Amino acid sequence: MIFAAAAGDAVEARRLRDEIMQKHDASLIGLSKYALLGERSRANEIAADLDARPLGFMLLFDGIGSCNSGAPFDLEAAPNFARLIDEADLPWPPPSPVNWPLKEW
């Protein structure tokens, strides 16, 4: 799935994602995977859900680290996380070492 996303093949990447979700626990497809596939609204939904959980900020930080695409979600989707980013004076969006062709934000 990641190779297809890196190649910009949205159809194949999403087909593989769906296959993984059918065969395995759907939780294997997390925030970063939706971001890599360019599915911004779904990534924001997941970020909002995680942001509302106790210690959800840790999962959001993990999503950022595993995505390697800058911001895997819009900061506005996660107001608790946004507050922590602001308090820590951390840069947003984080740097993007990889250019994922399907992620357009």
Summary of the structure (lengths in Angstrom):
residues: 105
radius of gyration: 13.6
end to end distance: 19.6
largest distance: 41.4
contacts: 286
relative contact order: 0.18
helix: 62%
strand: 0%
